[in-house]
Amino acid sequence: MLVLGGTGEGREVAARLADSSDLDVVTSLAGRVRDPRWPEGEVRVGGFGGAEGLAEWLHENSIQAVLDATHPFAARITANAHQAAAACSIPFAICRRPPWPQRDGDTWLPARDLDHAAELVPTLGRRPFLTIGRQGVSAFAGVHGVDFLIRSIDPPSGEMPESSTLILARGPFDVESEVALMRRHDIDVVVTKSSGGDQTYAKIVAARALKLPVVMVSRPLAPTGAHTFDSPDTAAQWLESVRGSEHG
Ligand SMILES: NC(=O)c1ccc[n+]([C@@H]2O[C@H](COP(=O)([O-])OP(=O)(O)OC[C@H]3O[C@@H](n4cnc5c(N)ncnc54)[C@H](OP(=O)(O)O)[C@@H]3O)[C@@H](O)[C@H]2O)c1
């Protein structure tokens, strides 16, 4: 079984199946983060070389099912995995955490994508808090007249906005420290992806407490027709059931 990881969900699935004597699970990481949180069990690191490379890898490693537990914004690997599993005629499913629900007191401005978010930011504030991961920061390089606070695990790649302060940190974060951070830096707008999950929800609660607008970047579309589970538990059960079925 191949679990495409790089998320807490991927690690949870791997941990749940680590002791299974029937299942041989390998988790794949892209190798983006310098010091990743390591899943239990077998792990491989690095790209496969597109959908075709992945199909070859699945074949060579006699993979019987693919669970895509990557981040909701990792759209390319999801599409590749869907295509490669179909090419190899093996079951494919997605484990995807639900997006955060908007609650009373939340002021959210939906953005279609990062470029759209970059257009919205200067209309909303002068001191934006950019928490969209290091890979997307360059989308904001052309935004002038604002002073960004940027937080990411590793330093952003690509062009940076002309005025910014960078904080390197990895969640989970708590509400108290998020409120303190936003106050300390005079944040007037928060920019985030619609990632969902507990690890980074504190910034949403902090923005609500401080009555700050949040630019919420929408998720890319998932492949149509793919089996989708919203928890590592149900996704792990699916892998076990696939093993026990005719495919196993
Ligand atoms: N995007 C985010 O906001 C975000 C946030 C947190 C964690 N992550 C994690 O970081 C990783 C990369 O994200 P991304 O947005 O750069 O992905 P992406 O744009 O969907 O994928 C780009 C390429 O990276 C390789 N890749 C991605 N995930 C992989 C995996 N789990 N194992 C092996 N190769 C992988 C593939 O290369 P080849 O075509 O060569 O196979 C893929 O075509 C993912 O595993 C994701 O779960 C992403």
The ligand as an SDF file (V2000), in Angstrom:
LIG
                    3D

 48 52  0  0  0  0  0  0  0  0999 V2000
    0.8270   22.6650   -0.6330 N   0  0  0  0  0  0  0  0  0  0  0  0
    0.7320   22.8830    0.6680 C   0  0  0  0  0  0  0  0  0  0  0  0
    0.1720   23.9110    1.1270 O   0  0  0  0  0  0  0  0  0  0  0  0
    1.2780   21.8810    1.6430 C   0  0  0  0  0  0  0  0  0  0  0  0
    1.1440   22.1120    3.0270 C   0  0  0  0  0  0  0  0  0  0  0  0
    1.6220   21.1550    3.9250 C   0  0  0  0  0  0  0  0  0  0  0  0
    2.2110   20.0040    3.4780 C   0  0  0  0  0  0  0  0  0  0  0  0
    2.3260   19.8030    2.1260 N   0  0  0  0  0  0  0  0  0  0  0  0
    2.9460   18.5450    1.6740 C   0  0  0  0  0  0  0  0  0  0  0  0
    4.0920   18.8740    0.9350 O   0  0  0  0  0  0  0  0  0  0  0  0
    4.2340   18.0100   -0.1840 C   0  0  0  0  0  0  0  0  0  0  0  0
    4.4350   18.8190   -1.4510 C   0  0  0  0  0  0  0  0  0  0  0  0
    3.3290   19.6650   -1.6300 O   0  0  0  0  0  0  0  0  0  0  0  0
    3.1370   20.4760   -2.9840 P   0  0  0  0  0  0  0  0  0  0  0  0
    2.0170   21.4210   -2.7830 O   0  0  0  0  0  0  0  0  0  0  0  0
    4.4760   20.9450   -3.4560 O   0  0  0  0  0  0  0  0  0  0  0  0
    2.6630   19.2780   -3.9460 O   0  0  0  0  0  0  0  0  0  0  0  0
    2.2180   19.3180   -5.5040 P   0  0  0  0  0  0  0  0  0  0  0  0
    2.3700   20.6830   -6.0400 O   0  0  0  0  0  0  0  0  0  0  0  0
    0.9090   18.6500   -5.5900 O   0  0  0  0  0  0  0  0  0  0  0  0
    3.2880   18.3210   -6.1340 O   0  0  0  0  0  0  0  0  0  0  0  0
    4.3840   18.7520   -6.8820 C   0  0  0  0  0  0  0  0  0  0  0  0
    5.2820   17.5720   -7.1050 C   0  0  0  0  0  0  0  0  0  0  0  0
    5.9240   17.1910   -5.8820 O   0  0  0  0  0  0  0  0  0  0  0  0
    6.0500   15.7830   -5.8270 C   0  0  0  0  0  0  0  0  0  0  0  0
    5.2830   15.3210   -4.6440 N   0  0  0  0  0  0  0  0  0  0  0  0
    4.3070   15.9800   -3.9630 C   0  0  0  0  0  0  0  0  0  0  0  0
    3.8980   15.2740   -2.9110 N   0  0  0  0  0  0  0  0  0  0  0  0
    4.6210   14.1360   -2.9140 C   0  0  0  0  0  0  0  0  0  0  0  0
    4.6870   13.0100   -2.0550 C   0  0  0  0  0  0  0  0  0  0  0  0
    3.9070   12.9110   -0.9500 N   0  0  0  0  0  0  0  0  0  0  0  0
    5.5650   12.0180   -2.3630 N   0  0  0  0  0  0  0  0  0  0  0  0
    6.3770   12.1110   -3.4680 C   0  0  0  0  0  0  0  0  0  0  0  0
    6.3650   13.1730   -4.3070 N   0  0  0  0  0  0  0  0  0  0  0  0
    5.5090   14.1650   -4.0300 C   0  0  0  0  0  0  0  0  0  0  0  0
    5.5250   15.2450   -7.1310 C   0  0  0  0  0  0  0  0  0  0  0  0
    6.6420   15.1930   -7.9980 O   0  0  0  0  0  0  0  0  0  0  0  0
    6.7160   14.1890   -9.2310 P   0  0  0  0  0  0  0  0  0  0  0  0
    5.8010   14.7470  -10.2670 O   0  0  0  0  0  0  0  0  0  0  0  0
    8.1610   14.2020   -9.6170 O   0  0  0  0  0  0  0  0  0  0  0  0
    6.2470   12.8570   -8.7290 O   0  0  0  0  0  0  0  0  0  0  0  0
    4.5490   16.3260   -7.5520 C   0  0  0  0  0  0  0  0  0  0  0  0
    4.2980   16.3600   -8.9380 O   0  0  0  0  0  0  0  0  0  0  0  0
    3.0000   17.1220   -0.2190 C   0  0  0  0  0  0  0  0  0  0  0  0
    3.3900   15.8240    0.1900 O   0  0  0  0  0  0  0  0  0  0  0  0
    2.0290   17.7590    0.7480 C   0  0  0  0  0  0  0  0  0  0  0  0
    1.2770   16.8040    1.4820 O   0  0  0  0  0  0  0  0  0  0  0  0
    1.8900   20.7070    1.2110 C   0  0  0  0  0  0  0  0  0  0  0  0
  1  2  1  0
  2  3  2  0
  2  4  1  0
  4  5  1  0
  4 48  2  0
  5  6  2  0
  6  7  1  0
  7  8  2  0
  8  9  1  0
  8 48  1  0
  9 10  1  0
  9 46  1  0
 10 11  1  0
 11 12  1  0
 11 44  1  0
 12 13  1  0
 13 14  1  0
 14 15  2  0
 14 16  1  0
 14 17  1  0
 17 18  1  0
 18 19  2  0
 18 20  1  0
 18 21  1  0
 21 22  1  0
 22 23  1  0
 23 24  1  0
 23 42  1  0
 24 25  1  0
 25 26  1  0
 25 36  1  0
 26 27  1  0
 26 35  1  0
 27 28  2  0
 28 29  1  0
 29 30  1  0
 29 35  2  0
 30 31  1  0
 30 32  2  0
 32 33  1  0
 33 34  2  0
 34 35  1  0
 36 37  1  0
 36 42  1  0
 37 38  1  0
 38 39  2  0
 38 40  1  0
 38 41  1  0
 42 43  1  0
 44 45  1  0
 44 46  1  0
 46 47  1  0
M  CHG  2   8   1  16  -1
M  END
$$$$
